[in-house]
Amino acid sequence: MRPTLSLFRSGPCPLAVRAAAAVLLTLLLALPPTLALTVTVFSALPTQAAQNAVYHGNVQSHIFHQQGCTYYACKACTAVFTTRKAALDAGFRPCKVCKP
């Protein structure tokens, strides 16, 4: 029987991938420590953006979604809320996927 080639074979990585990973790791380790502080500061931004987010509510299921959710732009998501509280007061429940 002749062996078949598979894209999903297990085994060692090709040499080019290992070399690229080694170069990337070297570059990341050479970054100044102040850059790590900048990344930490930017990680707090999505929390502030979530407070000003617009929510879409599905008028058929009465579930609301935040931006970035898979179901945010569905055809039945025509109700728009500026706050999470407004969506809850209107009788909508939070999506179990995006958990707004």
C-alpha positions as CSV (number, residue, x, y, z in Angstrom):
1,M,0.0,0.0,0.0
2,R,1.3,3.4,-0.9
3,P,1.4,6.1,1.8
4,T,-0.8,9.1,1.3
5,L,0.2,12.6,2.1
6,S,-1.9,14.4,4.7
7,L,-2.0,18.1,5.7
8,F,-2.8,17.0,9.3
9,R,0.0,14.6,9.9
10,S,1.6,14.6,13.3
11,G,5.4,15.1,13.7
12,P,8.0,17.7,13.9
13,C,7.4,21.2,12.5
14,P,9.1,22.1,9.3
15,L,12.4,23.8,9.8
16,A,11.2,27.1,8.3
17,V,8.4,27.4,10.9
18,R,10.8,26.7,13.7
19,A,13.2,29.3,12.4
20,A,10.5,31.9,12.1
21,A,9.3,31.2,15.7
22,A,12.8,31.5,17.0
23,V,13.2,34.9,15.3
24,L,9.8,36.1,16.6
25,L,10.7,35.0,20.1
26,T,14.0,36.8,19.9
27,L,12.3,40.0,18.8
28,L,9.7,39.9,21.5
29,L,12.3,39.3,24.2
30,A,14.3,42.3,22.9
31,L,11.4,44.7,23.4
32,P,11.8,47.4,26.1
33,P,9.9,46.8,29.4
34,T,8.0,50.0,28.9
35,L,6.2,48.5,26.0
36,A,4.7,45.9,28.3
37,L,3.3,48.7,30.5
38,T,1.8,50.3,27.4
39,V,0.1,47.0,26.5
40,T,-1.3,46.8,30.0
41,V,-2.8,50.3,29.7
42,F,-4.4,49.5,26.4
43,S,-6.0,46.3,27.8
44,A,-8.2,48.5,30.0
45,L,-9.7,50.3,27.0
46,P,-12.3,47.7,26.0
47,T,-13.9,47.9,29.4
48,Q,-14.4,51.7,29.0
49,A,-15.7,51.1,25.4
50,A,-18.2,48.5,26.7
51,Q,-19.8,51.1,28.9
52,N,-20.5,53.3,25.9
53,A,-21.5,50.4,23.7
54,V,-24.7,50.1,21.7
55,Y,-26.7,46.9,22.1
56,H,-28.9,45.3,19.5
57,G,-32.0,43.4,20.7
58,N,-33.6,40.6,18.8
59,V,-37.3,41.4,18.7
60,Q,-38.3,37.8,18.2
61,S,-36.4,36.1,21.0
62,H,-36.0,39.2,23.3
63,I,-32.2,38.6,23.6
64,F,-29.8,41.5,23.3
65,H,-26.2,41.4,22.1
66,Q,-23.1,43.6,22.3
67,Q,-20.9,44.7,19.5
68,G,-18.6,41.9,18.4
69,C,-21.1,39.2,19.1
70,T,-21.8,36.7,16.3
71,Y,-25.5,37.5,16.5
72,Y,-25.2,41.3,16.8
73,A,-26.2,42.0,13.2
74,C,-29.0,39.4,12.8
75,K,-32.0,40.3,10.7
76,A,-34.3,40.4,13.7
77,C,-32.0,42.5,15.8
78,T,-33.8,45.8,15.2
79,A,-34.1,47.1,18.8
80,V,-31.3,49.4,19.7
81,F,-30.3,50.2,23.3
82,T,-27.6,52.6,24.5
83,T,-27.2,50.9,27.9
84,R,-27.5,47.4,29.3
85,K,-30.0,48.6,31.9
86,A,-32.3,50.0,29.1
87,A,-32.3,46.6,27.4
88,L,-33.1,44.8,30.7
89,D,-35.8,47.3,31.5
90,A,-37.4,46.6,28.1
91,G,-37.7,42.9,28.9
92,F,-34.7,41.6,27.0
93,R,-32.3,39.1,28.5
94,P,-28.5,39.1,27.9
95,C,-27.0,36.8,25.2
96,K,-25.4,33.7,26.6
97,V,-22.6,33.9,23.9
98,C,-21.3,37.4,24.3
99,K,-22.6,38.0,27.9
100,P,-23.1,41.8,27.7
